[in-house]
Structure formats: structure tokens, C-alpha cells
Amino acid sequence: MRTFVHVLVNTAFANLTTSYLWWALTFWIYVETENVVATGVIGGAYMLFIALFSMMFGTIVDRFRKKAVMMWATLAAFAVFCVDGAFFFVLGEERMIDLSQPWFWIFAVVMLAGAVVEQLRNIALSTTVTLLVPTEKHANANGMVGTVQGLAFLVTSVFSGLSVGLLGMGPSILIALVLIALSLVHLAAIRIPEPEIVHAEGQTRWVDVAGGFRAVRLVPGLLTLILFTTLNNLVGGVYMALMDPYGIEMFGVQMWGIWLAVGSTGFIVGGAVIAKAGLGRNPIRTMLVIAALVGVVGAVFTLREWAWLYIAGLWTFMALMPAVEAAEQTVIQKVTPYEKQGRVFGFAMTFEAASAPVTSFLVAPIAQFWVIPHLRTAEGQAQWGWLVGDGDARGIALVFVIAGVVAVLLALGGFLLPAYRTLSRRFLEEPAETEAVGGAVPGPGVSAAGALLPPADQRAAE
């Protein structure tokens, strides 16, 4: 656990630095151009890049030792940001911010590449939970991950804006480079005990989509779990796409940034509760219950244009979200063989990350060009005022209500699926072996030392 905490803190620090720079880019673009299309395209492209590269990242995690992967990812991000910083200072800020020229888009895409590479560390971190933490403590460890992610969200949302507003984009790049270099030095000093890398199906390809799919299909019900999480993220993406416009409508830009930071403390509290209490005997049931509660919150926290209702709902929403993520990770870590977990996490992230751009590119325009204008007409107010009340942002509120109801129905429907019972039974019956190298839990057909068992010994073990 001590080694895991060091790895967790280091990864959190590296991710915080990357997020700080990425948020600084977003704030800088909007402050200098007031162009929401540019920020929307950059944000959507970021999630698309994660979806495109997650499978390759998962294959790399399975193919090499976890510390080496983390070192490479951090070095790659540092190198990319160095190149991008040099490009920024050579051309100058005035030329860089001209959206009609290619320089801005080159600068933004290169920075996007550095930020996406850092996601490789997140997949590696999920597998180190299996490697370093006893099985019965997986949920607690995943809760700790949620806590530090919430802390990173809180810090970056505040300090990125302050950095860009007080110092500018150039100094913000230099600060990020120093912080990444410090995280690299700290990571080099961490010793992660790992078994020899062995692949059940021989040498893996660099992008092993088929291997990831086979690893998922080997566990009955796991594909359904990933598809459920993808659909849940798709619905949750509605909240994430429209929370900022709703908050700005209600509080204004300056105050909304402060209230968003207040609401994001829910991430920290929710992760801390899981780290302390775990997820219960059956994390899959816990995930579905929490997903239903998230839907209820999403359906009611904008029913009236009351500031206290919105902030309370926002805080509750963020406090519940870590449990959904931790539950999925806990299940994958226990039912998937360790040597295949990178590809399974990469496979899951590919679909789950792809749901956010779908929301941004489809739901946001529908809200912007149809629902919001309709609710601002007398006919729309008469038709829906009984439900969402009066105010300037009732169109967004109606979208929230619909998304919340869909989320509740989706979660309740999950209890009726045969895959829920199958995967729950598999999770509860899977032995919780903890006396492996580095605390790792050997998967089916893997010895405690990480070597493959012969088929006859596998049958004897079964």
C-alpha cells in the first residue's frame, strides 16, 4: 500500500500538471478570442483522441512493466510540451492567437497530444491497483484514486484561471514544465515490484483491439458492464456539456468559476468515503444504485432556477460519480487476468471516452437551436412551465430533466439483465488471492510469480 500511495500521488501530480496546462489553454483561447466554437472543437478533439489511442495505450501497459510505461508517458509529455513551448515563444503570442492562421491550431493540437499521452499513466495506474493492493482493498484504493482526481479538478479549475489571468499563457507553460520535471524525478525514485511480463496468447500487437475484445468476452457479463458504463457516460455527458452554460447564465462567468470549485469538492468527499468504506459486497449492485441516484439528482437540481438547489445538486452529483467509476474498475481488476487488464481498461476507455464527443456534437446543438429557443417562447412556457418553472435557462433545465429520467430507467433496467446476475455471481465467487508478488492478484491460468500454468495444472487448479 505504501508503494501504491507513492505511485498514486505521483500520477495525481503529473495529471494535475497536465490538466493545469490544458485548462490554461482553454481559458486562454476564450479570453483572447471569446470564441466558444474554438474551445468546443478543442475539447471534443481531446476526447476523440483519447478514444482513438486508448486501445493502443492498453496494449502498451500489458506489453511492458508499469513503471517503464509511466516513465515513458511522462517523458513523452514533457518533450511534447517543451517543443510546444518553444514554438509559442518563437512565434509570439500575438501571431499564435490568430485563429485564421495555422499556428494556433498547430500549437493547440501539439499540446493536445501531450495531454492525451498522459492518459497512458491512468491505465497503468488502474493495473497497479491489482499489482500492489490486496483484492479486498481494491475498492478502497479506487476510492483514493477518485479523491485525488477530485482534488486535481478543484486545483486546476482555480489555478489555471489565475495563472492565465495574472501571468499569461507563456509563464503558465514554463510552470507546467517545471512541475512535470519534478514528477519525473520523484517517479524515478519509486520501486514497483512486478512479476515478469508474460502473455497468454504470445507476443501482442501494438494495437490489440481483438485481444482486448477477447479478454472482455472471456468474462461473461463484462461487455455488458462496459456498454452500460458507456451509455451512462453518454447521459452524464449531457450534464457535463450543459452545466457550464447553465451556471454562467445563473451566476456570471466570474462567480461560476468559484461555485464550480465549491461543487467539485464533492469529488473529494465521494472518493474519500469509498476509500474508507469501500463499495459493499457487490460493487455492481452499488454502481447501478448510484447511477440511478445520479439520474434522480440530474432530473431535479434545475427544476427551479434557485442557486442553492443547483449548487447542492452539483455537489451531490460530483460526490456520487467516483463510486460509479470505482465500481467498474474494482470489478475489472478482480475478474480479469492481470496480464490482460491493460487491454481491457483500454477497450473500456475507448468506448467510454467516445461518448462525450457524441454528447457535445449532438445534444448541445439540439439544446442550442431547438429546446432553448422553444422554452423562451410563450408557447414553450405554457407547455413546460409547470415542470421547470420560469427563468432564462429553462430550456437547459428541460434537457437535464429528460437526461435524468433516462439515466434512472437505464440503471433500473440494468438490474433486470441476465448479465447483471452472471457478472455479480462471477465477482462474488472469484477467489481473493492476495499473496502474490507485489500484492498482485493472479488471473486464471497465472501463478503467483506471474508465469503461465500448463493446461493440465490449470484444470487441476480449477
N, C-alpha and C positions, 0 to 999 in steps of 0.2 A: 504493500500500500504506500510505503514511503516513496518508492521509486515512481509509482503511478502518480502520486501527488506532484512530484518534480516534473514529470512529463506533462501533466495537465496544466500546471502553472506556466510552463514554458510555451506550450501550444496556445494557451489563452493569451499570453503576452504577445506572441507572434501574430495571432489572429486580430488582437486588439490593434496592433500597429497597422496591419493591412487594412482593417476596417476604418481606422482613423484616416488613412490616406484616401481610401475610396470615398468616404463621406465628404472629405475635404474637396475632392474633385467635383462631387455632385453639388455641394454648396457653392463652390467657386463658379461653376458653369451657370447656375441660376442667378447668382449675384451679378455676374458680369453681363449676362445676356437676357435674363428674365424669360428664357425660352424653355417652356415645360416639355416641348417635343424632344429637345436635345437630352434632357435628363431622363425622360421616359425611354428613349431609344437606348441610352447607355445602360439603364437599369435592366431593361428587357434583354439586352445583349449579354449582360453579365450572367443572368440565369440560364440563358440558352447555351453559353459557353460551358457552364457547369454541367448541364445536361449532356452536352456532346462529349466532354472529356472525362466524366465520372467513371465510365466503364474502363477506360484506359488507366485511370488512377487506381481503381480497384485491382486491376491485374498487376500493376507495379507493386502494390502493397503485398500481394500474395507472392510475388516473384522474388522479393528481396527482403532483407532484415528491416525491421520497422525503424530503428534509429537511423540507418543509412537513408531510408526514404525521407524521413523528416529532415535530415541534414541537406539532402539534395533539393528538397522543396524550398527550404529556407534560403539556400544559396541561389537557387534559380530566381526566387522572388527578389532577393537583394540585387542580383545582377540586372534584372529587368528594370527595377526601379532606378538603379544607377544610370542606365542608358537613357531612360525616360527623363530623369532629372537633368542630365547633360543636354538632352535635346531641348528641354524647356529653357534652360539658361542661355543656350547658344542663340536660339531664335528670339527670345524675349517674350514677355507676357502679352504685349500689345499685338504682335503678329499671331501668337498662339491662340488667342481667344476669338479670332475671326472665323466664324463658322462657315463662311463661304470658301475658305482656303482648306487644303488637305491637312495642314499642320496640326490643327486642333484634333481632327479625327485620328490621325496617326498617334498623337500624344495620348488620347483617351483609350484607344484600342490597346496600345502597349501597356498602359497602366492596368487595363482590364486583364491582360494576360498575366501580369504579375499577381493580381488579386486572385485569379482563378487557380493558379498553380498552388497557392496556399491551401486550397481545399484538399489537396493531396494529404496534407497533415491531418485533416479532420477524419478522413477514412482510416489512416494509420492509427489515430488516437482511439477510434472505436475498437480496433482489433487489440490494442494494448490493454483494454479492459479485460478481455479474455486471457491475455498473456500474463497479467500481473495481479489480477484481483480474484479472490475465491468466488466461485459461482454464486453462493448465497449472498454475496455483497455486490453483484453486478448492478442491480437496480440502484443501490446507494451511490455507486461510482458514477452511473449515468446521471443521477441527480446532481452530483457535484459538477459534472460537465455542463448541465443546464444552468447551474448557478453562475459559473464563471462566464458562460456565454451571455447571460443576462447582465452581468457586471460590465462586460465588454460593450454591449449595446448601450448601456447607460453612459459609460465614459465617453465612447466615441461620438454619440449624438450631441453631447455637450461640448467636448473639447475640439472636435473638428470645426464646429461653427465658430468657436472663439479663436481658433488658430487662423482660419481663413479671414475672419473679420479684423483681427488685430495685427496679424503678421503677413498674411498673403499666402498665395499658393507656393511660391518658391521656398520660403523658410519652412513651410509645412512638409515639403518633400525632404528637406535636409533632416528635420527632426525624425521623420519616419525611417530614414536610412540609418541614423544612429541607433534607434531603438531595435531595428531588425538585426544590426550587427551585435548588439548586446545579447539578444535572444539566441543568436548563433553560438556565441561564446559559452553561454550557460548550457545549451543543448550538448555541446561537445564534451562537457564535464559529466554528463549523466550516463550511467552504465545501465543498459537494459539487458537483462539475461534472456536470451532467446534460444530456442532449440534450432537445430539445423533445418533449413528450408527444404521441405520435401513435397513434391506434387504428386497427388494420387493418380493423375492422368498423364504424367510425363511433363515435358517442358511446355509451359504455357506460352501462348502468343501475347504480343504486346497489348492488343485489344481483344480480350477473350469474352466476347458477348455470348457466344454459345456456351462456354464453360460457366459463366455466371448464371445463365438461364437454367442449365442442367443442375447446378448446385441449388438453385431455388426450387426446382421441380422435385428434387430428391426428398424434400421435406414436405409432406402433404399439408396443404393449407397455407404455406408460406407465401406463395404467389398471390393468393387472395389477400393476405395481410398487406403486402406491398401495394396491391391495387387499391385496397381500402385507404391506405395512407395517402396514396396519390390523389384519389378523389377527395379525401378530406382536406388535403393541401389546396386542391383546386377551389373548394368552397372557402377555405380560410384565406386564399389569395384575394378573394373579394374584399375581405376586411382590410388586408394589408394595402390593397390598391386604393381604397377609398377612405381609410382612416385619416390620412393627412389632409386631403381636401375638406373633409368634414370638420376636423379640428381647426384648420385655418379659417373656415367660414365662421366658426363659433368664437375663437379666441384671437384671431390675427396671427401673423407669422411669428412674431417675437414670443408671445406668450405660449403659443402652441409648442414651440421647442422645449420650453420649461415643463409644461404639463406632460409632454411625451416622455421626458426623462423621469418624471414622477411615476407615470404609468409603467415604465419599463422596470421599476423596482419589483413589480410582480414577478418577472422572470427570476430574479434573485431569490425571492421568498419561495416560489414554487419549486425551484431546483433544490433549495435548502431543505424543504420538507421531504422531498423524495430521498435526498442524501441521508436524512435522519431516519425516516420511517420506511423507506422502500416503496414498493408498488403492490404489496399484498401477495397472496399465494398464487394468483393467476393474473399476470400483467396484461394479458389480452383482454380479459373482462374489465380490468381497470381502465385500459385505453378506450374501450367503447363507451364506458360510463362517462369518462372525462370528455370524450368527443361530443357526446350528447349534451353535457353541461355547457361546453363551449358554444354549441348551437343555440342553446337557450339564452345565454348571455348575448350572443350576437343578434338575436331576434328582439331583445328588449332594451338594450342600452342606448338606443336612439329613438325610442317610441315617442319621446317628447324632447324638445330642444332645451334640455336642462343640463347645465355644465356639470353639476355634481353627479348626475346619472351617467353621463358619458365617461367621466374620469373614473368613476367607480367600476363601470363595466369594462373599460380599457384595462384597468389594473387586474381585475378578475380574469379577463381573457388571457393576459400575458402570464398570470400565475398558473393557469391551467395548462398552457401549451407545453411546458417542459415534460409533463407527465406523458403526453402522447408520444413525443419523440423518444423519451427514455424507455417506454414500454416496448416500442418496436426494436430498439437496439438490444434490450435485455433478452428478448425472445430470440433474435438472430444469433446473439452471442452464445446462447445455450444450445440451440438445436442445429446449428450449422458447424461442420468441422472447421477447426481453426485454420487449416491451410487453404480454405476456400472463402473465408469471411471477407477478405478484401473485395473479391469479385461480387459477392452478394451485396455488400454495402454499396459498391459502385453501381450495381444493377438497380438497387432501390433508389439511389440518389439520382440516377439518370431520369427515371420517370417522375420522381417527386419534384425535382428542380424544374422539369419541363412544364409542370402545371402552372407555375407562377407567370411565365410569359403568356400562356393561353389566357389567363385571367386578365392580364394587363392589356393584351391586344384585342380581346373580345368583349369582356364585361365592361371595362372602362368606357369604350366608345358607346356602348348601348346606354349606359347610365348618362353619359355626357349629352348625347344627341336625341335621346328619346325619353327616358324616365324623368330626368331632372327637369327638362322643359315642360313635360306634361304636368308634373306636380306643381308647377308655378302658374298654371292656368286656373281659372275659376272652376272649370270642369274637373280638373285633376284634384283640386282641393275638396270639391264636393264629393268626389268618388272615394278618396282615400283619407280625408281629414279625420274621420272617426278613428282611424287606426294610428296614424303617425302625427296627428295634431297639425299645428300651424308653425311656420318658420321658413327660413331661407334655404334650408338644406333638407327638405322633406323628401326630395327625390332620392338622395343618397340613403336616407333612413329607410325608405321602402325597399331598396336593394338589400340593405342589411337584414331586414326582416325576412325577405324571401330566402336569402342565403342561410340564415339561421335555421329556418324551418327545414330546408333541405339537409343541413348538417344533422339535425336531430333525427330525421327519418333515415338518413344513411347509417347513423350509429345504431339505432334500434334495429334496423334491418340486418345489421351485422350479426346480432345475436341469433338470428334465425338461419344463418348459413351453416351447412354441414362443415365447412372449412373451419368455422369457429370452434366447434366441438372437437374436430380432429386435431387441430393445432394446439388447443388447450390441453388435450389428453397427452399429446407428444411432449409438450413442455413440462407437464407435471410428472410424467413417467421417466423423463430423461435423467440419468444419474448425475448427481452434482459432484463430480470428481474435482478435488482441489489440490491434490498432492502432486502436481506436475511441475516441470521446470518453469521457474519464474512465476508459479501460481497459475499456469495455463491449464485450461480445460481441454483435454484431448477430445477430438471429434471421433465419430465412428471410424474404426479402422486405423486409429493412430495411437501409438504407445505414448506413455508419459514422457519419453525422451524425444518425441516428435517424429519417430520413424514409422513407416507403414508396416502394419502387421500382415503376414501372409494370409491368403484367403482362409486357409484351414483354421488359423488362430483366430481370425475374425469370427468364424462360425462358432468356435469354442467359447469365445468371449460372449457372443450373443446367447 
